[in-house]
Amino acid sequence: MNQPTLDIEALRADTPATAALLHANNAGSSLQPRPVTETVLNYLALEQRRGGYEAAIERQAERAAVYDDVAHLIGAQPHQIAISDSATRAWNLAFAAVPFQPGDRILTSTSEYASNYIAFLQLQERVPVTVTPVPNDETGQLSVRALANLLDDRVRLVAVTHIPTNGGLVNPAAAIGEVVADSPALFLLDACQSVGQMPIDVRELKVDLLTTTGRKYLRGPRGTGLLYVGDIALETLKPPVSDLFGAQWTARDSYTLRADARRFELYESNIAATLGLGAAARYATEVGLRASWSRIRSLAGRLREALTAEPGITVVDQGQVQAGIVTFTVHGWQPPALVEQLRSRNINIWHSTVESTRIDMEERGLQSVVRASVHYFNTEQEVDRLVEAIGSAR
Ligand SMILES: Cc1ncc(COP(=O)(O)O)c(C=O)c1O
């Protein structure tokens, strides 16, 4: 099959900031393409002209289409999608809905994001459950064999981060889904760094629940996120709290939950941002996830290779499949100082500390790493400039 190609010039023209800015912080927050920003601004202008409720009525069809577009992006159906204001909110809503019983077990990844792990600890204050990070295999990704050995009937939830915040690693989500599907556990995938970066199909991954954010590789507005709830989970999971949108107050002493995943939403939301999220999902689909993924990996590979060749720089990425996040340490530099130094030269990168992924960082003896995360709109020249800038900063 032919390798899909992208029109990088056109994509950069859609991303005006690229003219002056080398943006390699897409794992933090990417640059919005023009159609996303325009969608948000146009809706805000409509609210200003018409009033909030009236604008919402006028754009009802567009708002409904967001669920189609987002669902299409991840191989889901519109009734399985809830929109939230962040990945963490979406993840917590799903997690809080799982009916944990004393003695239940949670299996997770060593590179689980801090906010997810804090939720495990908070649950443990209320319900005696055990939390076990599944060991990694020799490549550094979650060991599916170890997971299979740990699974038993008491495991209520397998919660795994697909692409960790602190490295290029892609955990083997499809193989994990395959193993979990044979058990009574639910599979919750934190796909915060993978949606928009690589093709995602919830049916292939066999996830029950999936969460992501809008602002990262999806290139949507800040303050957006989404939750996918598969049909089996929809039958059983109730949101911890509902309002009159997620549930209907049917009689003095009773209420009925919505049948679809929007039972996890509230009445009030940022409609401009939601429409922007839909525009981002459409844009990602139009660009093509296969082509995006291939280019991101190629740029990240170039970056890793060049950084590895630089004296004093240690690339610390792990995994069998590596994505657009490139992490490294630079001898003599604290990561935040290097980030600051490059920002003053219009180059955006970021850093990641032990507080974000404690188990993984402690196991590898890392306190803090520099994180450069490339997107398809970056160029080979930018990658080379980035390496040169890091090299000359030392
Ligand atoms: C793997 C992972 N999960 C969750 C989050 C949280 O996303 P949000 O800030 O949208 O809640 C992040 C953010 O960096 C992340 O990298």
PDBQT file of the ligand as one rigid body, heavy atoms in Angstrom, charges set to zero:
ROOT
HETATM    1  C1  LIG A 401      -1.382  10.719  29.880  1.00  0.00    +0.000 C 
HETATM    2  C2  LIG A 401      -2.178  11.889  30.356  1.00  0.00    +0.000 A 
HETATM    3  N1  LIG A 401      -3.360  11.682  30.956  1.00  0.00    +0.000 NA
HETATM    4  C3  LIG A 401      -4.118  12.696  31.406  1.00  0.00    +0.000 A 
HETATM    5  C4  LIG A 401      -3.708  13.998  31.269  1.00  0.00    +0.000 A 
HETATM    6  C5  LIG A 401      -4.589  15.091  31.798  1.00  0.00    +0.000 C 
HETATM    7  O1  LIG A 401      -5.251  15.783  30.775  1.00  0.00    +0.000 OA
HETATM    8  P1  LIG A 401      -6.121  17.063  31.133  1.00  0.00    +0.000 P 
HETATM    9  O2  LIG A 401      -5.154  18.128  31.560  1.00  0.00    +0.000 OA
HETATM   10  O3  LIG A 401      -6.885  17.431  29.893  1.00  0.00    +0.000 OA
HETATM   11  O4  LIG A 401      -7.028  16.702  32.242  1.00  0.00    +0.000 OA
HETATM   12  C6  LIG A 401      -2.486  14.280  30.659  1.00  0.00    +0.000 A 
HETATM   13  C7  LIG A 401      -2.018  15.668  30.526  1.00  0.00    +0.000 C 
HETATM   14  O5  LIG A 401      -0.867  15.952  30.335  1.00  0.00    +0.000 OA
HETATM   15  C8  LIG A 401      -1.704  13.188  30.175  1.00  0.00    +0.000 A 
HETATM   16  O6  LIG A 401      -0.526  13.396  29.578  1.00  0.00    +0.000 OA
ENDROOT
TORSDOF 0
